[in-house]
């Protein structure tokens, strides 16, 4: 599955990040934007390459790197000592940053950023609960989740143990712990999720907190 949000132009990505930072405002000014009609507008979709079809104003001769902007350029973070970025590409295209830690790289931590509320806090927390072989939380338990400072606001924090079975895994990994932090607004949702053997996660709990605190917006200058 390919997540289309990873192909949103940088200006739209910046709007998502701005939304995360201004979620406490009750009123926002309406923003309008005028655009010229694309020179490709009159062509049949079958005659237009994908990279042009999904970028209305893109020029076919532009480098592919400019056609496929990344959210990574709009965030900044500090990787904890002893952690390193995974050399395995994220086939689903959902992770901005995918880190590994531990003697054999058995610990995993990643950042995801999605438009909108990404299904809501309850659905995402209970998806993680299912991956750990745990029963779903009730609405009251979701509301009672502890909060931690995150992305200049507060995020809902989760920590639970179980047998971890990630997406596409054939078998569950026993004796695991999951840590997660989620901040959501109507504009966008940012996740940080960490999994690994329980003892290893406990050793890296402070590093997880420091990493989450280091994630900041890297918005383009006007």
C-alpha distance (Angstrom), angle and dihedral (degrees) to the residues before:
residue distance angle dihedral
X1 . . .
X2 3.79 . .
X3 3.79 117.7 .
X4 3.80 108.9 -135.7
X5 3.79 91.9 -156.8
X6 3.78 88.6 74.2
X7 3.81 87.7 68.6
X8 3.80 98.1 54.2
X9 3.83 112.4 127.0
X10 3.83 116.1 -103.7
X11 3.81 94.1 -106.2
X12 3.81 90.6 57.8
X13 3.79 91.2 45.7
X14 3.79 89.2 54.2
X15 3.81 89.6 53.4
X16 3.82 89.8 55.2
X17 3.78 91.6 51.6
X18 3.79 92.4 45.8
X19 3.80 87.5 52.8
X20 3.79 90.5 56.4
X21 3.80 90.8 53.4
X22 3.80 96.6 45.4
X23 3.81 100.5 42.6
X24 3.81 92.6 119.6
X25 3.81 93.8 63.3
X26 3.79 113.8 104.1
X27 3.77 95.9 -159.0
X28 3.78 130.6 34.2
X29 3.75 130.3 -174.6
X30 3.77 115.6 -109.7
X31 3.79 111.9 -111.8
X32 3.75 120.4 -150.9
X33 3.76 127.0 -169.2
X34 3.79 129.2 -165.2
X35 3.78 119.8 -152.2
X36 3.75 135.1 -175.6
X37 3.79 116.5 -117.1
X38 3.78 110.2 -94.5
X39 3.81 116.5 -109.7
X40 3.81 85.4 -129.9
X41 3.81 94.5 57.0
X42 3.80 95.3 96.8
X43 3.81 95.6 50.3
X44 3.79 125.2 97.0
X45 3.80 112.4 -105.6
X46 3.79 90.3 -122.9
X47 3.81 89.3 61.9
X48 3.81 95.2 50.7
X49 3.82 121.9 82.5
X50 3.82 115.8 -121.1
X51 3.78 92.5 -112.9
X52 3.82 89.4 57.7
X53 3.79 96.2 38.3
X54 3.81 92.8 58.3
X55 3.82 93.7 41.4
X56 3.75 105.8 52.6
X57 3.79 96.0 -166.5
X58 3.81 97.8 35.0
X59 3.77 120.5 123.0
X60 3.83 114.6 -132.4
X61 3.79 93.0 -133.8
X62 3.83 94.3 58.6
X63 3.84 116.9 109.4
X64 3.79 115.9 -90.9
X65 3.82 90.5 -119.8
X66 3.79 89.0 64.7
X67 3.81 91.7 48.5
X68 3.82 93.8 54.5
X69 3.82 108.1 45.9
X70 3.78 118.8 -174.8
X71 3.78 132.2 -135.7
X72 3.80 86.8 -136.6
X73 3.80 90.1 80.4
X74 3.81 89.9 60.1
X75 3.80 97.1 54.7
X76 3.77 134.0 60.2
X77 3.82 127.8 -162.0
X78 3.80 143.6 159.7
X79 3.81 117.3 -119.2
X80 3.84 111.1 -138.1
X81 3.77 118.5 -114.7
X82 3.79 111.0 -88.6
X83 3.79 93.3 23.6
X84 3.82 121.9 106.8
X85 3.78 137.6 -175.4
X86 3.79 115.9 -96.3
X87 3.78 116.3 -106.1
X88 3.81 90.4 -150.3
X89 3.84 113.0 91.1
X90 3.80 117.8 -124.6
X91 3.80 100.3 -111.5
X92 3.82 93.0 -165.1
X93 3.81 92.2 53.2
X94 3.82 92.3 -134.0
X95 3.81 100.8 117.5
X96 3.77 124.9 80.1
X97 3.78 91.8 -172.3
X98 3.81 128.3 11.8
X99 3.81 116.8 -167.0
X100 3.82 134.1 -175.4
X101 3.80 131.7 -160.3
X102 3.80 139.0 168.5
X103 3.82 133.0 69.0
X104 3.81 92.7 -64.8
X105 3.79 98.4 22.1
X106 3.80 90.0 -101.8
X107 3.81 92.2 141.4
X108 3.79 116.1 82.5
X109 3.80 132.8 -168.6
X110 3.78 128.3 171.5
X111 3.81 144.1 170.6
X112 3.80 123.2 -133.6
X113 3.81 127.7 -175.8
X114 3.80 121.2 -169.1
X115 3.80 134.3 173.7
X116 3.80 118.6 -105.2
X117 3.80 123.5 1.1
X118 3.85 92.0 -44.5
X119 3.80 92.0 -133.6
X120 3.79 96.8 -42.9
X121 3.78 135.7 -83.0
X122 3.81 96.4 -79.8
X123 3.81 94.2 51.9
X124 3.80 93.5 48.4
X125 3.80 96.3 45.3
X126 3.80 91.1 48.2
X127 3.81 90.7 47.8
X128 3.80 87.1 57.9
X129 3.82 90.0 45.5
X130 3.79 89.4 54.8
X131 3.79 91.1 50.1
X132 3.81 87.9 55.9
X133 3.81 93.3 48.4
X134 3.81 92.1 -110.4
X135 3.80 131.2 134.8
X136 3.79 117.9 -101.7
X137 3.79 118.8 -93.3
X138 3.78 118.7 -114.5
X139 3.78 121.0 -119.9
X140 3.82 89.1 -101.5
X141 3.81 91.6 52.6
X142 3.80 90.1 49.5
X143 3.81 90.6 51.2
X144 3.81 90.3 50.0
X145 3.82 95.2 54.2
X146 3.81 112.4 128.3
X147 3.81 119.1 -108.2
X148 3.77 129.9 -133.9
X149 3.82 130.6 -173.1
X150 3.80 107.6 -93.1
X151 3.80 134.8 164.2
X152 3.81 92.7 -8.8
X153 3.81 90.0 -54.1
X154 3.82 134.8 56.6
X155 3.77 127.0 -71.7
X156 3.80 130.9 -161.0
X157 3.80 109.3 -110.2
X158 3.80 125.3 -150.3
X159 3.80 132.2 -176.6
X160 3.78 124.5 173.2
X161 3.79 140.4 150.2
X162 3.78 131.6 -132.2
X163 3.75 145.6 103.0
X164 3.79 107.0 -46.0
X165 3.79 120.4 -140.2
X166 3.79 111.1 174.8
X167 3.78 126.6 -161.7
X168 3.81 110.7 -61.1
X169 3.82 94.3 4.8
X170 3.81 116.3 143.0
X171 3.80 95.3 -151.3
X172 3.79 136.8 22.0
X173 3.81 120.9 -110.5
X174 3.79 110.0 -128.4
X175 3.79 126.8 -135.7
X176 3.81 96.9 24.4
X177 3.79 133.3 149.6
X178 3.82 127.8 -151.8
X179 3.80 125.9 -155.0
X180 3.79 120.2 -172.7
X181 3.79 140.7 173.8
X182 3.80 123.9 -167.9
X183 3.79 132.0 -176.0
X184 3.79 117.9 -178.7
X185 3.80 137.6 -178.4
X186 3.79 133.2 166.0
X187 3.80 87.9 -94.3
X188 3.81 102.4 47.7
X189 3.79 147.1 -16.4
X190 3.80 126.2 -138.4
X191 3.82 122.5 -161.9
X192 3.79 134.3 -170.9
X193 3.80 114.4 -170.3
X194 3.81 128.4 -179.3
X195 3.81 127.4 -174.0
X196 3.78 134.3 173.0
X197 3.81 145.1 117.1
X198 3.80 107.8 -40.3
X199 3.82 96.7 -115.0
X200 3.82 91.9 48.4
X201 3.81 92.3 48.9
X202 3.80 91.1 49.8
X203 3.81 89.1 53.3
X204 3.81 90.3 51.5
X205 3.82 99.7 40.3
X206 3.82 92.7 104.4
X207 3.81 90.4 47.4
X208 3.81 89.0 52.5
X209 3.81 91.3 53.0
X210 3.81 91.6 47.6
X211 3.79 91.4 48.0
X212 3.82 92.4 51.0
X213 3.81 90.4 49.0
X214 3.81 90.4 51.6
X215 3.83 94.5 58.6
X216 3.78 108.5 104.6
X217 3.81 137.2 160.0
X218 3.76 115.9 -95.1
X219 3.79 97.2 -162.8
X220 3.81 118.6 -178.2
X221 3.79 116.6 -103.9
X222 3.78 116.9 -108.9
